[in-house]
Amino acid sequence: MAKKGKIKNGNNKAKHSKLMAQKKNKLKKEAELRKAKLKAINARVNDATISEASN
């Protein structure tokens, strides 16, 4: 027979899942931001080297 009543640890599991999803999203966002910053730096360096080569 199936148990009736509250799910054991249901609230804790839901909170943990929510927090882990927040953590994953935060890490993903930070990685994208880091990648964008590096791309901008590389673009600036490439522009600087191109302008130096043409001088």
Secondary structure, DSSP 8 states (H G I E B T S, - for coil): ----S--TTHHHHHHHHHHHHHHHHHHHHHHHHHHHHHHHHHHHHHHHHHHHHH-
